[in-house]
């Protein structure tokens, strides 16, 4: 018993598919996917911007404390002129 003529076999995927070789969803599907990807990338940029604003002080403030402590130690050990 052979494969009916309306079924096509994909050697790469090992599956049978009926219909055309290329499945399309039309212009509405393309617009829908474009809208979804646009929203995704806007959210990604927004999130990365917020991470920069909120995480930067977590590293800058302790670094200034460390610099103040190191500079005050140098002032104490410096010879008086």
Legacy VTK file of the C-alpha trace (Angstrom):
# vtk DataFile Version 3.0
C-alpha trace
ASCII
DATASET POLYDATA
POINTS 81 float
0.000 0.000 0.000
1.609 3.284 -1.120
1.423 6.825 0.142
-1.543 8.752 -1.298
-0.588 11.430 -3.805
-1.839 14.250 -1.545
0.611 13.334 1.235
4.224 14.448 0.984
7.117 12.936 2.907
9.829 15.083 4.462
13.122 13.212 4.559
14.682 15.701 6.982
11.895 15.642 9.553
10.611 12.123 8.916
6.963 13.216 8.918
4.077 13.139 6.522
2.351 16.416 5.705
-0.757 16.953 3.695
-1.360 19.985 1.512
1.181 22.368 0.081
4.886 22.321 0.787
4.808 25.816 2.320
2.202 26.672 4.911
1.231 30.342 5.059
-1.004 32.220 7.431
-1.559 35.250 5.256
-0.970 38.925 5.898
-2.954 38.964 9.137
-0.676 36.343 10.663
2.385 38.305 9.569
1.016 41.488 11.151
0.097 39.606 14.336
3.598 38.158 14.688
5.143 41.556 13.895
3.037 43.201 16.586
4.012 40.543 19.112
7.717 40.828 18.323
7.527 44.621 18.476
5.944 44.487 21.937
8.519 41.938 23.058
11.461 44.109 22.022
9.925 47.246 23.560
9.521 45.361 26.845
13.092 44.067 26.594
14.512 47.564 26.097
12.367 48.897 28.953
13.521 46.133 31.292
17.193 46.620 30.436
16.844 50.364 31.026
15.242 49.813 34.430
17.909 47.301 35.401
20.555 49.900 34.598
18.831 52.557 36.701
18.271 50.294 39.711
21.412 48.167 39.692
23.947 50.923 39.083
23.533 52.497 42.563
23.993 49.077 44.153
27.547 49.058 42.818
28.361 52.801 42.821
27.419 53.538 46.450
29.570 50.780 48.047
32.425 51.753 45.703
32.298 55.346 47.010
32.322 54.033 50.609
35.422 52.014 49.781
37.117 55.002 48.135
36.318 57.219 51.136
37.764 54.639 53.512
40.935 54.225 51.452
41.452 57.970 51.066
40.939 58.613 54.809
43.554 55.952 55.584
46.044 57.665 53.272
45.407 61.016 54.912
46.155 59.619 58.374
49.421 57.932 57.354
50.680 60.831 55.234
53.646 62.667 56.765
52.928 66.135 58.026
54.711 68.939 56.242
LINES 1 82
81 0 1 2 3 4 5 6 7 8 9 10 11 12 13 14 15 16 17 18 19 20 21 22 23 24 25 26 27 28 29 30 31 32 33 34 35 36 37 38 39 40 41 42 43 44 45 46 47 48 49 50 51 52 53 54 55 56 57 58 59 60 61 62 63 64 65 66 67 68 69 70 71 72 73 74 75 76 77 78 79 80
